[in-house]
Amino acid sequence: METFDLVVIGSGPAGEKGAAQAAYFGKRVALIERREVLGGAGVNTGTVPSKTLRESALYFSGLRQRGLYGIDYSLREGLTVQGFMHRKDAVVSAERIKIAANLAAHKIELIYGAAKFEDPHTITAIDSRGAARSLRGEVILIATGSKPHRPPEIPFDDKTVFDSDSILAMDRIPKSMIVVGGGVIGCEYASIFTAMGVAVTLIDGRERLLPFLDAEISERLREHLASLGLTVIFQDRPKSTERTPTGVRMKLTSGKSLQAETALFAAGRRGAVEDLWLEKAGLTINPRGNIDVNDHYQTHVRHIYAAGDVIGFPALASTSMEQGRVAMCHAFGFPYKQRLASQLPMGIYTIPEISAAGETEESCEIRKIPYVVGRAKYVNNARGQIIGGDSGILKLIFRPENKQLLGVQILGENATELIHLGMVVLESGGTIDTFIELVFNFPTLSELYKYAAYDGLGNLAGHKLREG
């Protein structure tokens, strides 16, 4: 049996970065990957593919040009799935090569095979030919990611009825689609296919899209998607789903009946822990199908850590990478990265993008935190006009007594890039005066921060008059 300081299971964002962190400080590391390709869901079926497809949809649909020139471009005639997926395939391939190079540079031993615990320190990796290799890890990091939840009553065939992974293997661009689930994945794919001219109906049992977001941002997203042609049905759920000769028929609990060429179920994911034999390591999963960890990403078996989607929310590649690093610094006592930053960005690649950090109006009200809001709209910003960003908005939430920034919410193109300036101020406990004092390039979207801050000051004056 070979002994390693660290054995990592899974090569997604958490596994790769955790392994590299330990190897960087001189630990002997092995990484086990059950698939034939590296990168986990982040590179192969989730983050990178869906975001690349978003750009392809914007390109082929001419959606950006519509905002610029008022021309109603139609989808390029004869566009094939291969054409639509071409850029996605190229980006995914490049990312896999980059991960392999990173592992090699850190002298991490890469082992392809399915990992199974034999005891809390021993893992057997079984390759595609059935050959077994036993490894002992002084520390073990479980970073196996997640997989779509597939309810048994749904007739998945990955040709007509898809989940959020199998949708990438579709063989044609349909004329109509039903998307079940108004969470991040459902909204992103509903945006992409709506932009492509597909008639999309999105169904969600809740009262609004992305309910963890600021309500104003959520409603603005719904309005924008509706303007592109998306139909949204709230407070309803599928009662039955059946495949038909022409596609899919779905009956809802309300009694409504829907038909479409395809259906995408994006209603939740579970930790990918099947066949790991966790019980032999003394581990269990919680009712949500995830592994419970403490603030150091340590399970109740002290030398076994878990990070990334396998532990549940927020299940974002950005946080997963940092979780893997923090876990390994704690495991080996490296005086380097002891915690995640207090402010974590939420990036949602709908059309348009959404990004947020810190408090929302609703969270302030629940926590009884006094707050004032400042807003700036893309349509009133020179750069926003140049790029045709008519629906965008940047929103600042701050304390009235000292103007300390509490939260930033952005809807609009480049939102996921813009958020980082606000995050720096949030992390440092700064005030909205920072944005007023800074000089921004002109014309830029970053100027939105300055004018949202000025708007906030005006609203603060009104707040003080009401309070007085």
Secondary structure, DSSP 4 states (H G I P E B T S, - for coil): -EEEEEEEE--SHHHHHHHHHHHHTT--EEEEESSSSSSHHHHHTSHHHHHHHHHHHHHHHTHHHHHHH-----PPTT--HHHHHHHHHHHHHHHHHHHHHHHHHTTPEEEESEEEEEETTEEEEE-TTS-EEEEEEEEEEE---EEE---TTS---SSSEEETTGGGG-SS--SEEEEE--SHHHHHHHHHHHHTT-EEEEEESSSSSSTTS-HHHHHHHHHHHHHHT-EEEES--EEEEEEETTEEEEEETTS-EEEESEEEE---EEE--TTS-GGGGT----TTS-----TTSB-SSTTEEE-GGGG-TT--HHHHHHHHHHHHHHHHT-SS--S--S---EEE-SSS-EEEEE--HHHHHHTT---EEEEEEGGGSHHHHHHT-TT-EEEEEE-TTT-BEEEEEEESTTHHHHHHHHHHHHHTT-BTHHHHHS---SS-TTHHHHHHHHHHHHHHHHHHHHH-
